[in-house]
Amino acid sequence: MSDLSIPGLPAILFAEECDRGTMRQVNQDSVLHVGIGLGDLMIVADGIGGANTGVVSSAQMAVQLIHSHLAALPSDYPADKAIGEAVAQANAKILPVEADPAAPQHRVGTAVVVAIVRQEAEGPQAWIGYIGDCRAYLIRAGRLQRLTTDHSAVQSLLSRSLITQQEVFRHPDTGVLTRSLGVHPEVEIEIEKHPLAVGDTLLLCSDGLWDFVPEKDIETLANGPTVEASAHNLLFHALEAGGADNIGIVMARITETRILPRKAAQTAVLKWLIVIFLLWVVGLGVLAYKTFWSN
């Protein structure tokens, strides 16, 4: 777990989990949380192929490429433009790998959701970009709200009322993506800005979580006592539900609690030790003075 804390603004706590599950031999999901100039970067990617051949999976490639592009940008660069450019460049570099007929990940595509969480004058904000079926959820006042719409065949049918919600999980096209990285030269990514408030929890995840743990249970589990406990419990329940897929989770929680960075905490302790020492010296001086004059 890590934190982003600026004096006078709410603290933001982070946690992440990634597991291959109980049925897969390799983990082809990839997650990341890291602080960069633009803010705190959160990524969850879900790809297929490569890991069992000694080559990084398309999800790992996506995370590495998106991170390297965003980390090189100045803090005042527009977040939405940055995400769009990073994903487009990642797609351009993944495309020739997945276009190779001999590649294990040939034409399978990669889903990714990216968030830049940053402190701004009006409070913490989350810029979210996504393509495929990795999701972003917001938990506010204990209620779960989905922020993304899957780019998938079944979601397209559902949006046009051609199937019901009950038919989604048994539909033959479940898992078929209509948009993903590494399939077409041009990639279209959705990018949105969401204001965050104290008490909010932002959850990014792959289908290894939401496809096996009902949203009502995600809502309950994401409201754990700490963001770290919430992420762990979500992973545990996905595994308990069968763990048939890889599971990627990154979470951020907005809290009023001020968490001092390690260096700042050490500095504060040192200052208090110096104050205590000076008081002790003054006390000794006063005692010596009284003793001298009493004699």
PyMOL commands that set and color helices and strands:
alter all, ss='L'
color gray80, all
select helices_A, chain A and resi 51-53+58-71+79-99+153-159+165-168+207-210+215-221+227-240+262-294
alter helices_A, ss='H'
color red, helices_A
select strands_A, chain A and resi 2-4+11-19+29-36+39-46+111-120+123-131+135-140+143-146+190-195+201-205+247-255
alter strands_A, ss='S'
color yellow, strands_A
deselect
rebuild
show_as cartoon
